[in-house]
Amino acid sequence: MGQAKNRGTQAERVAQALAKIEAKRPEKLVCNSCGADVTQVNPVSTRGLRGLESIWVGHCDCGHTTFAASGEPQAVEAFFHAISQDTELTLASQAQDGSGYSKA
C-alpha cells in the first residue's frame, strides 16, 4: 500500500491517466457505412476490460456508429465479437491519423 503516493498527487495521477487516453485518440474515424470522416470521437471506459487499452466511438452524420479499439489482438477481437452479437458488423482497420483505411 502507499504506492499511489509514489506516482504523485491524485490530481497528477488523474492528469497522467487523461494524457494516456488522449495519446490513443484517433484524429478521425472513417465511417464503415458511408466512408465519411467522423471527427467527433468520444472515449469509452475500458475499466475491467482486460487487454483493451482504449475504445473510441464516433457517430456519423449518416446515422451509423463506428468503433475503434486498441490493445491485445485477442481482446480487440473479443470486443468486436461481443458487440456484433445482435447486429451486423463491418470490420475495418486504419492508422491513428485515419490513413490506411481498409475494410476487412
Backbone atoms as SQL, in Angstrom:
CREATE TABLE atoms (id INTEGER PRIMARY KEY, chain TEXT, resi INTEGER, resn TEXT, atom TEXT, x REAL, y REAL, z REAL);
INSERT INTO atoms VALUES
  (1, 'A', 1, 'MET', 'N', 0.836, -1.182, 0.000),
  (2, 'A', 1, 'MET', 'CA', 0.000, 0.000, 0.000),
  (3, 'A', 1, 'MET', 'C', 0.876, 1.239, 0.000),
  (4, 'A', 2, 'GLY', 'N', 0.311, 2.350, -0.391),
  (5, 'A', 2, 'GLY', 'CA', 1.056, 3.596, -0.422),
  (6, 'A', 2, 'GLY', 'C', 1.800, 3.830, -1.727),
  (7, 'A', 3, 'GLN', 'N', 1.675, 2.925, -2.683),
  (8, 'A', 3, 'GLN', 'CA', 2.392, 3.071, -3.949),
  (9, 'A', 3, 'GLN', 'C', 1.846, 4.231, -4.773),
  (10, 'A', 4, 'ALA', 'N', 0.579, 4.544, -4.604),
  (11, 'A', 4, 'ALA', 'CA', -0.008, 5.650, -5.365),
  (12, 'A', 4, 'ALA', 'C', 0.704, 6.954, -5.045),
  (13, 'A', 5, 'LYS', 'N', 1.098, 7.124, -3.788),
  (14, 'A', 5, 'LYS', 'CA', 1.797, 8.352, -3.406),
  (15, 'A', 5, 'LYS', 'C', 3.107, 8.501, -4.163),
  (16, 'A', 6, 'ASN', 'N', 3.717, 7.377, -4.519),
  (17, 'A', 6, 'ASN', 'CA', 4.973, 7.427, -5.260),
  (18, 'A', 6, 'ASN', 'C', 4.768, 7.901, -6.699),
  (19, 'A', 7, 'ARG', 'N', 3.542, 7.842, -7.192),
  (20, 'A', 7, 'ARG', 'CA', 3.246, 8.270, -8.555),
  (21, 'A', 7, 'ARG', 'C', 2.742, 9.705, -8.615),
  (22, 'A', 8, 'GLY', 'N', 2.683, 10.391, -7.496),
  (23, 'A', 8, 'GLY', 'CA', 2.264, 11.783, -7.482),
  (24, 'A', 8, 'GLY', 'C', 0.960, 11.977, -6.732),
  (25, 'A', 9, 'THR', 'N', 0.515, 13.221, -6.709),
  (26, 'A', 9, 'THR', 'CA', -0.746, 13.543, -6.056),
  (27, 'A', 9, 'THR', 'C', -1.902, 12.975, -6.873),
  (28, 'A', 10, 'GLN', 'N', -3.077, 12.986, -6.290),
  (29, 'A', 10, 'GLN', 'CA', -4.238, 12.477, -7.020),
  (30, 'A', 10, 'GLN', 'C', -4.463, 13.276, -8.298),
  (31, 'A', 11, 'ALA', 'N', -4.318, 14.584, -8.223),
  (32, 'A', 11, 'ALA', 'CA', -4.503, 15.424, -9.410),
  (33, 'A', 11, 'ALA', 'C', -3.469, 15.084, -10.484),
  (34, 'A', 12, 'GLU', 'N', -2.237, 14.815, -10.083),
  (35, 'A', 12, 'GLU', 'CA', -1.201, 14.445, -11.043),
  (36, 'A', 12, 'GLU', 'C', -1.500, 13.087, -11.678),
  (37, 'A', 13, 'ARG', 'N', -1.981, 12.137, -10.882),
  (38, 'A', 13, 'ARG', 'CA', -2.312, 10.809, -11.405),
  (39, 'A', 13, 'ARG', 'C', -3.488, 10.877, -12.375),
  (40, 'A', 14, 'VAL', 'N', -4.481, 11.709, -12.067),
  (41, 'A', 14, 'VAL', 'CA', -5.622, 11.897, -12.968),
  (42, 'A', 14, 'VAL', 'C', -5.136, 12.515, -14.275),
  (43, 'A', 15, 'ALA', 'N', -4.274, 13.523, -14.185),
  (44, 'A', 15, 'ALA', 'CA', -3.746, 14.167, -15.386),
  (45, 'A', 15, 'ALA', 'C', -2.943, 13.176, -16.233),
  (46, 'A', 16, 'GLN', 'N', -2.175, 12.309, -15.578),
  (47, 'A', 16, 'GLN', 'CA', -1.403, 11.290, -16.300),
  (48, 'A', 16, 'GLN', 'C', -2.331, 10.312, -17.011),
  (49, 'A', 17, 'ALA', 'N', -3.384, 9.901, -16.342),
  (50, 'A', 17, 'ALA', 'CA', -4.341, 8.961, -16.937),
  (51, 'A', 17, 'ALA', 'C', -5.043, 9.593, -18.136),
  (52, 'A', 18, 'LEU', 'N', -5.451, 10.848, -18.005),
  (53, 'A', 18, 'LEU', 'CA', -6.114, 11.543, -19.119),
  (54, 'A', 18, 'LEU', 'C', -5.170, 11.728, -20.299),
  (55, 'A', 19, 'ALA', 'N', -3.903, 12.033, -20.015),
  (56, 'A', 19, 'ALA', 'CA', -2.917, 12.193, -21.083),
  (57, 'A', 19, 'ALA', 'C', -2.693, 10.876, -21.812),
  (58, 'A', 20, 'LYS', 'N', -2.690, 9.781, -21.082),
  (59, 'A', 20, 'LYS', 'CA', -2.514, 8.452, -21.694),
  (60, 'A', 20, 'LYS', 'C', -3.698, 8.136, -22.611),
  (61, 'A', 21, 'ILE', 'N', -4.907, 8.476, -22.180),
  (62, 'A', 21, 'ILE', 'CA', -6.096, 8.249, -23.002),
  (63, 'A', 21, 'ILE', 'C', -6.041, 9.123, -24.257),
  (64, 'A', 22, 'GLU', 'N', -5.715, 10.397, -24.099),
  (65, 'A', 22, 'GLU', 'CA', -5.671, 11.322, -25.235),
  (66, 'A', 22, 'GLU', 'C', -4.600, 10.935, -26.248),
  (67, 'A', 23, 'ALA', 'N', -3.511, 10.320, -25.782),
  (68, 'A', 23, 'ALA', 'CA', -2.450, 9.896, -26.705),
  (69, 'A', 23, 'ALA', 'C', -2.944, 8.819, -27.660),
  (70, 'A', 24, 'LYS', 'N', -3.949, 8.064, -27.270),
  (71, 'A', 24, 'LYS', 'CA', -4.509, 6.999, -28.104),
  (72, 'A', 24, 'LYS', 'C', -5.666, 7.480, -28.985),
  (73, 'A', 25, 'ARG', 'N', -6.132, 8.712, -28.787),
  (74, 'A', 25, 'ARG', 'CA', -7.295, 9.223, -29.528),
  (75, 'A', 25, 'ARG', 'C', -6.991, 9.271, -31.024),
  (76, 'A', 26, 'PRO', 'N', -7.838, 8.637, -31.836),
  (77, 'A', 26, 'PRO', 'CA', -7.658, 8.771, -33.284),
  (78, 'A', 26, 'PRO', 'C', -8.026, 10.182, -33.722),
  (79, 'A', 27, 'GLU', 'N', -7.314, 10.702, -34.715),
  (80, 'A', 27, 'GLU', 'CA', -7.625, 12.034, -35.218),
  (81, 'A', 27, 'GLU', 'C', -9.014, 12.057, -35.842),
  (82, 'A', 28, 'LYS', 'N', -9.375, 10.960, -36.468),
  (83, 'A', 28, 'LYS', 'CA', -10.697, 10.810, -37.066),
  (84, 'A', 28, 'LYS', 'C', -10.946, 9.316, -37.236),
  (85, 'A', 29, 'LEU', 'N', -12.193, 8.973, -37.410),
  (86, 'A', 29, 'LEU', 'CA', -12.578, 7.619, -37.788),
  (87, 'A', 29, 'LEU', 'C', -13.196, 7.699, -39.176),
  (88, 'A', 30, 'VAL', 'N', -13.100, 6.624, -39.912),
  (89, 'A', 30, 'VAL', 'CA', -13.767, 6.541, -41.205),
  (90, 'A', 30, 'VAL', 'C', -15.014, 5.692, -40.996),
  (91, 'A', 31, 'CYS', 'N', -16.161, 6.242, -41.351),
  (92, 'A', 31, 'CYS', 'CA', -17.426, 5.541, -41.178),
  (93, 'A', 31, 'CYS', 'C', -17.413, 4.254, -42.001),
  (94, 'A', 32, 'ASN', 'N', -17.734, 3.139, -41.359),
  (95, 'A', 32, 'ASN', 'CA', -17.764, 1.848, -42.049),
  (96, 'A', 32, 'ASN', 'C', -18.970, 1.718, -42.961),
  (97, 'A', 33, 'SER', 'N', -19.927, 2.620, -42.857),
  (98, 'A', 33, 'SER', 'CA', -21.119, 2.547, -43.689),
  (99, 'A', 33, 'SER', 'C', -20.980, 3.387, -44.953),
  (100, 'A', 34, 'CYS', 'N', -20.691, 4.680, -44.772),
  (101, 'A', 34, 'CYS', 'CA', -20.659, 5.576, -45.936),
  (102, 'A', 34, 'CYS', 'C', -19.252, 6.029, -46.321),
  (103, 'A', 35, 'GLY', 'N', -18.257, 5.774, -45.474),
  (104, 'A', 35, 'GLY', 'CA', -16.884, 6.151, -45.788),
  (105, 'A', 35, 'GLY', 'C', -16.511, 7.570, -45.443),
  (106, 'A', 36, 'ALA', 'N', -17.422, 8.323, -44.844),
  (107, 'A', 36, 'ALA', 'CA', -17.144, 9.718, -44.482),
  (108, 'A', 36, 'ALA', 'C', -16.236, 9.776, -43.250),
  (109, 'A', 37, 'ASP', 'N', -15.558, 10.915, -43.088),
  (110, 'A', 37, 'ASP', 'CA', -14.752, 11.134, -41.896),
  (111, 'A', 37, 'ASP', 'C', -15.654, 11.437, -40.711),
  (112, 'A', 38, 'VAL', 'N', -15.406, 10.763, -39.602),
  (113, 'A', 38, 'VAL', 'CA', -16.128, 11.014, -38.355),
  (114, 'A', 38, 'VAL', 'C', -15.128, 11.702, -37.433),
  (115, 'A', 39, 'THR', 'N', -15.319, 12.990, -37.203),
  (116, 'A', 39, 'THR', 'CA', -14.347, 13.747, -36.425),
  (117, 'A', 39, 'THR', 'C', -14.721, 13.873, -34.953),
  (118, 'A', 40, 'GLN', 'N', -15.976, 13.689, -34.621),
  (119, 'A', 40, 'GLN', 'CA', -16.375, 13.727, -33.212),
  (120, 'A', 40, 'GLN', 'C', -16.250, 12.312, -32.658),
  (121, 'A', 41, 'VAL', 'N', -15.140, 12.081, -31.964),
  (122, 'A', 41, 'VAL', 'CA', -14.798, 10.762, -31.453),
  (123, 'A', 41, 'VAL', 'C', -14.719, 10.853, -29.930),
  (124, 'A', 42, 'ASN', 'N', -15.438, 9.974, -29.243),
  (125, 'A', 42, 'ASN', 'CA', -15.504, 10.013, -27.787),
  (126, 'A', 42, 'ASN', 'C', -14.926, 8.738, -27.189),
  (127, 'A', 43, 'PRO', 'N', -14.231, 8.870, -26.035),
  (128, 'A', 43, 'PRO', 'CA', -13.672, 7.684, -25.387),
  (129, 'A', 43, 'PRO', 'C', -14.751, 6.872, -24.678),
  (130, 'A', 44, 'VAL', 'N', -14.505, 5.568, -24.565),
  (131, 'A', 44, 'VAL', 'CA', -15.353, 4.652, -23.816),
  (132, 'A', 44, 'VAL', 'C', -14.468, 4.036, -22.746),
  (133, 'A', 45, 'SER', 'N', -14.960, 3.923, -21.550),
  (134, 'A', 45, 'SER', 'CA', -14.166, 3.364, -20.461),
  (135, 'A', 45, 'SER', 'C', -13.802, 1.913, -20.741),
  (136, 'A', 46, 'THR', 'N', -12.547, 1.571, -20.495),
  (137, 'A', 46, 'THR', 'CA', -12.089, 0.190, -20.626),
  (138, 'A', 46, 'THR', 'C', -11.867, -0.449, -19.255),
  (139, 'A', 47, 'ARG', 'N', -12.337, 0.206, -18.224),
  (140, 'A', 47, 'ARG', 'CA', -12.166, -0.318, -16.879),
  (141, 'A', 47, 'ARG', 'C', -12.797, -1.711, -16.786),
  (142, 'A', 48, 'GLY', 'N', -12.018, -2.672, -16.355),
  (143, 'A', 48, 'GLY', 'CA', -12.491, -4.036, -16.212),
  (144, 'A', 48, 'GLY', 'C', -12.427, -4.845, -17.497),
  (145, 'A', 49, 'LEU', 'N', -11.987, -4.251, -18.576),
  (146, 'A', 49, 'LEU', 'CA', -11.879, -4.957, -19.858),
  (147, 'A', 49, 'LEU', 'C', -10.407, -5.283, -20.107),
  (148, 'A', 50, 'ARG', 'N', -9.962, -6.386, -19.555),
  (149, 'A', 50, 'ARG', 'CA', -8.555, -6.786, -19.607),
  (150, 'A', 50, 'ARG', 'C', -8.083, -6.901, -21.061),
  (151, 'A', 51, 'GLY', 'N', -6.931, -6.306, -21.328),
  (152, 'A', 51, 'GLY', 'CA', -6.310, -6.394, -22.644),
  (153, 'A', 51, 'GLY', 'C', -6.675, -5.263, -23.590),
  (154, 'A', 52, 'LEU', 'N', -7.675, -4.458, -23.249),
  (155, 'A', 52, 'LEU', 'CA', -8.056, -3.330, -24.095),
  (156, 'A', 52, 'LEU', 'C', -7.437, -2.051, -23.541),
  (157, 'A', 53, 'GLU', 'N', -6.681, -1.356, -24.379),
  (158, 'A', 53, 'GLU', 'CA', -6.050, -0.097, -23.968),
  (159, 'A', 53, 'GLU', 'C', -7.004, 1.078, -24.125),
  (160, 'A', 54, 'SER', 'N', -7.728, 1.099, -25.243),
  (161, 'A', 54, 'SER', 'CA', -8.669, 2.202, -25.464),
  (162, 'A', 54, 'SER', 'C', -9.761, 1.765, -26.428),
  (163, 'A', 55, 'ILE', 'N', -10.930, 2.368, -26.236),
  (164, 'A', 55, 'ILE', 'CA', -12.069, 2.183, -27.131),
  (165, 'A', 55, 'ILE', 'C', -12.614, 3.571, -27.436),
  (166, 'A', 56, 'TRP', 'N', -12.905, 3.806, -28.696),
  (167, 'A', 56, 'TRP', 'CA', -13.436, 5.088, -29.140),
  (168, 'A', 56, 'TRP', 'C', -14.696, 4.841, -29.940),
  (169, 'A', 57, 'VAL', 'N', -15.636, 5.758, -29.856),
  (170, 'A', 57, 'VAL', 'CA', -16.882, 5.650, -30.609),
  (171, 'A', 57, 'VAL', 'C', -17.155, 6.981, -31.295),
  (172, 'A', 58, 'GLY', 'N', -17.597, 6.886, -32.536),
  (173, 'A', 58, 'GLY', 'CA', -17.964, 8.073, -33.290),
  (174, 'A', 58, 'GLY', 'C', -19.307, 7.855, -33.958),
  (175, 'A', 59, 'HIS', 'N', -20.104, 8.900, -34.021),
  (176, 'A', 59, 'HIS', 'CA', -21.421, 8.830, -34.654),
  (177, 'A', 59, 'HIS', 'C', -21.369, 9.654, -35.935),
  (178, 'A', 60, 'CYS', 'N', -21.607, 8.986, -37.039),
  (179, 'A', 60, 'CYS', 'CA', -21.547, 9.638, -38.356),
  (180, 'A', 60, 'CYS', 'C', -22.863, 10.369, -38.639),
  (181, 'A', 61, 'ASP', 'N', -22.791, 11.359, -39.502),
  (182, 'A', 61, 'ASP', 'CA', -23.987, 12.088, -39.930),
  (183, 'A', 61, 'ASP', 'C', -24.977, 11.178, -40.656),
  (184, 'A', 62, 'CYS', 'N', -24.511, 10.050, -41.189),
  (185, 'A', 62, 'CYS', 'CA', -25.410, 9.118, -41.890),
  (186, 'A', 62, 'CYS', 'C', -26.218, 8.271, -40.909),
  (187, 'A', 63, 'GLY', 'N', -25.921, 8.409, -39.610),
  (188, 'A', 63, 'GLY', 'CA', -26.684, 7.696, -38.594),
  (189, 'A', 63, 'GLY', 'C', -26.037, 6.433, -38.070),
  (190, 'A', 64, 'HIS', 'N', -24.900, 6.051, -38.623),
  (191, 'A', 64, 'HIS', 'CA', -24.229, 4.845, -38.166),
  (192, 'A', 64, 'HIS', 'C', -23.177, 5.160, -37.099),
  (193, 'A', 65, 'THR', 'N', -22.878, 4.164, -36.296),
  (194, 'A', 65, 'THR', 'CA', -21.880, 4.281, -35.234),
  (195, 'A', 65, 'THR', 'C', -20.647, 3.497, -35.636),
  (196, 'A', 66, 'THR', 'N', -19.481, 4.094, -35.421),
  (197, 'A', 66, 'THR', 'CA', -18.212, 3.442, -35.725),
  (198, 'A', 66, 'THR', 'C', -17.388, 3.380, -34.455),
  (199, 'A', 67, 'PHE', 'N', -16.840, 2.196, -34.179),
  (200, 'A', 67, 'PHE', 'CA', -15.993, 1.982, -33.007),
  (201, 'A', 67, 'PHE', 'C', -14.551, 1.795, -33.450),
  (202, 'A', 68, 'ALA', 'N', -13.626, 2.171, -32.576),
  (203, 'A', 68, 'ALA', 'CA', -12.208, 1.870, -32.749),
  (204, 'A', 68, 'ALA', 'C', -11.718, 1.319, -31.408),
  (205, 'A', 69, 'ALA', 'N', -10.858, 0.333, -31.465),
  (206, 'A', 69, 'ALA', 'CA', -10.318, -0.253, -30.243),
  (207, 'A', 69, 'ALA', 'C', -8.853, -0.578, -30.459),
  (208, 'A', 70, 'SER', 'N', -8.066, -0.472, -29.390),
  (209, 'A', 70, 'SER', 'CA', -6.665, -0.872, -29.450),
  (210, 'A', 70, 'SER', 'C', -6.332, -1.658, -28.200),
  (211, 'A', 71, 'GLY', 'N', -5.363, -2.528, -28.343),
  (212, 'A', 71, 'GLY', 'CA', -4.936, -3.372, -27.232),
  (213, 'A', 71, 'GLY', 'C', -4.436, -4.700, -27.755),
  (214, 'A', 72, 'GLU', 'N', -4.474, -5.703, -26.909),
  (215, 'A', 72, 'GLU', 'CA', -4.047, -7.039, -27.313),
  (216, 'A', 72, 'GLU', 'C', -4.998, -7.556, -28.393),
  (217, 'A', 73, 'PRO', 'N', -4.455, -8.156, -29.450),
  (218, 'A', 73, 'PRO', 'CA', -5.312, -8.604, -30.560),
  (219, 'A', 73, 'PRO', 'C', -6.482, -9.494, -30.132),
  (220, 'A', 74, 'GLN', 'N', -6.263, -10.400, -29.191),
  (221, 'A', 74, 'GLN', 'CA', -7.344, -11.282, -28.753),
  (222, 'A', 74, 'GLN', 'C', -8.439, -10.499, -28.034),
  (223, 'A', 75, 'ALA', 'N', -8.061, -9.496, -27.270),
  (224, 'A', 75, 'ALA', 'CA', -9.040, -8.687, -26.545),
  (225, 'A', 75, 'ALA', 'C', -9.839, -7.817, -27.511),
  (226, 'A', 76, 'VAL', 'N', -9.168, -7.248, -28.513),
  (227, 'A', 76, 'VAL', 'CA', -9.856, -6.426, -29.512),
  (228, 'A', 76, 'VAL', 'C', -10.839, -7.298, -30.301),
  (229, 'A', 77, 'GLU', 'N', -10.392, -8.489, -30.688),
  (230, 'A', 77, 'GLU', 'CA', -11.274, -9.398, -31.408),
  (231, 'A', 77, 'GLU', 'C', -12.488, -9.783, -30.562),
  (232, 'A', 78, 'ALA', 'N', -12.271, -10.065, -29.282),
  (233, 'A', 78, 'ALA', 'CA', -13.377, -10.423, -28.388),
  (234, 'A', 78, 'ALA', 'C', -14.348, -9.260, -28.225),
  (235, 'A', 79, 'PHE', 'N', -13.830, -8.023, -28.153),
  (236, 'A', 79, 'PHE', 'CA', -14.688, -6.849, -28.034),
  (237, 'A', 79, 'PHE', 'C', -15.607, -6.733, -29.247),
  (238, 'A', 80, 'PHE', 'N', -15.035, -6.818, -30.444),
  (239, 'A', 80, 'PHE', 'CA', -15.852, -6.676, -31.647),
  (240, 'A', 80, 'PHE', 'C', -16.798, -7.857, -31.826),
  (241, 'A', 81, 'HIS', 'N', -16.384, -9.035, -31.406),
  (242, 'A', 81, 'HIS', 'CA', -17.281, -10.187, -31.453),
  (243, 'A', 81, 'HIS', 'C', -18.481, -9.946, -30.532),
  (244, 'A', 82, 'ALA', 'N', -18.208, -9.406, -29.346),
  (245, 'A', 82, 'ALA', 'CA', -19.285, -9.165, -28.374),
  (246, 'A', 82, 'ALA', 'C', -20.288, -8.134, -28.888),
  (247, 'A', 83, 'ILE', 'N', -19.811, -7.053, -29.502),
  (248, 'A', 83, 'ILE', 'CA', -20.762, -6.032, -29.958),
  (249, 'A', 83, 'ILE', 'C', -21.468, -6.440, -31.242),
  (250, 'A', 84, 'SER', 'N', -20.982, -7.476, -31.908),
  (251, 'A', 84, 'SER', 'CA', -21.622, -7.916, -33.148),
  (252, 'A', 84, 'SER', 'C', -22.692, -8.973, -32.915),
  (253, 'A', 85, 'GLN', 'N', -22.921, -9.372, -31.687),
  (254, 'A', 85, 'GLN', 'CA', -23.856, -10.451, -31.401),
  (255, 'A', 85, 'GLN', 'C', -25.279, -10.156, -31.864),
  (256, 'A', 86, 'ASP', 'N', -25.744, -8.934, -31.708),
  (257, 'A', 86, 'ASP', 'CA', -27.126, -8.597, -32.037),
  (258, 'A', 86, 'ASP', 'C', -27.256, -7.673, -33.244),
  (259, 'A', 87, 'THR', 'N', -26.201, -7.509, -33.997),
  (260, 'A', 87, 'THR', 'CA', -26.247, -6.594, -35.127),
  (261, 'A', 87, 'THR', 'C', -25.241, -7.021, -36.180),
  (262, 'A', 88, 'GLU', 'N', -25.415, -6.525, -37.371),
  (263, 'A', 88, 'GLU', 'CA', -24.439, -6.769, -38.423),
  (264, 'A', 88, 'GLU', 'C', -23.282, -5.813, -38.210),
  (265, 'A', 89, 'LEU', 'N', -22.073, -6.309, -38.334),
  (266, 'A', 89, 'LEU', 'CA', -20.893, -5.509, -38.041),
  (267, 'A', 89, 'LEU', 'C', -19.968, -5.520, -39.240),
  (268, 'A', 90, 'THR', 'N', -19.485, -4.349, -39.634),
  (269, 'A', 90, 'THR', 'CA', -18.484, -4.231, -40.685),
  (270, 'A', 90, 'THR', 'C', -17.157, -3.924, -40.024),
  (271, 'A', 91, 'LEU', 'N', -16.146, -4.741, -40.269),
  (272, 'A', 91, 'LEU', 'CA', -14.830, -4.532, -39.678),
  (273, 'A', 91, 'LEU', 'C', -13.899, -3.873, -40.686),
  (274, 'A', 92, 'ALA', 'N', -13.059, -2.981, -40.175),
  (275, 'A', 92, 'ALA', 'CA', -12.062, -2.309, -40.991),
  (276, 'A', 92, 'ALA', 'C', -10.886, -1.964, -40.095),
  (277, 'A', 93, 'SER', 'N', -9.801, -1.528, -40.698),
  (278, 'A', 93, 'SER', 'CA', -8.654, -1.076, -39.920),
  (279, 'A', 93, 'SER', 'C', -8.163, 0.244, -40.494),
  (280, 'A', 94, 'GLN', 'N', -7.487, 1.022, -39.653),
  (281, 'A', 94, 'GLN', 'CA', -6.929, 2.294, -40.078),
  (282, 'A', 94, 'GLN', 'C', -5.845, 2.695, -39.104),
  (283, 'A', 95, 'ALA', 'N', -4.981, 3.618, -39.524),
  (284, 'A', 95, 'ALA', 'CA', -3.966, 4.180, -38.652),
  (285, 'A', 95, 'ALA', 'C', -4.615, 5.209, -37.743),
  (286, 'A', 96, 'GLN', 'N', -3.879, 5.636, -36.717),
  (287, 'A', 96, 'GLN', 'CA', -4.419, 6.599, -35.758),
  (288, 'A', 96, 'GLN', 'C', -4.804, 7.910, -36.427),
  (289, 'A', 97, 'ASP', 'N', -4.097, 8.287, -37.501),
  (290, 'A', 97, 'ASP', 'CA', -4.423, 9.545, -38.182),
  (291, 'A', 97, 'ASP', 'C', -5.532, 9.389, -39.222),
  (292, 'A', 98, 'GLY', 'N', -6.110, 8.188, -39.323),
  (293, 'A', 98, 'GLY', 'CA', -7.209, 7.961, -40.248),
  (294, 'A', 98, 'GLY', 'C', -6.757, 7.445, -41.609),
  (295, 'A', 99, 'SER', 'N', -5.464, 7.381, -41.816),
  (296, 'A', 99, 'SER', 'CA', -4.960, 6.898, -43.102),
  (297, 'A', 99, 'SER', 'C', -4.920, 5.376, -43.122),
  (298, 'A', 100, 'GLY', 'N', -4.758, 4.828, -44.292),
  (299, 'A', 100, 'GLY', 'CA', -4.639, 3.385, -44.431),
  (300, 'A', 100, 'GLY', 'C', -5.931, 2.631, -44.166),
  (301, 'A', 101, 'TYR', 'N', -7.070, 3.271, -44.355),
  (302, 'A', 101, 'TYR', 'CA', -8.362, 2.646, -44.093),
  (303, 'A', 101, 'TYR', 'C', -8.593, 1.506, -45.070),
  (304, 'A', 102, 'SER', 'N', -8.962, 0.346, -44.539),
  (305, 'A', 102, 'SER', 'CA', -9.331, -0.778, -45.412),
  (306, 'A', 102, 'SER', 'C', -10.335, -1.667, -44.673),
  (307, 'A', 103, 'LYS', 'N', -11.372, -2.056, -45.399),
  (308, 'A', 103, 'LYS', 'CA', -12.371, -2.957, -44.812),
  (309, 'A', 103, 'LYS', 'C', -11.815, -4.369, -44.803),
  (310, 'A', 104, 'ALA', 'N', -12.171, -5.108, -43.756),
  (311, 'A', 104, 'ALA', 'CA', -11.703, -6.483, -43.629),
  (312, 'A', 104, 'ALA', 'C', -12.548, -7.405, -44.459);
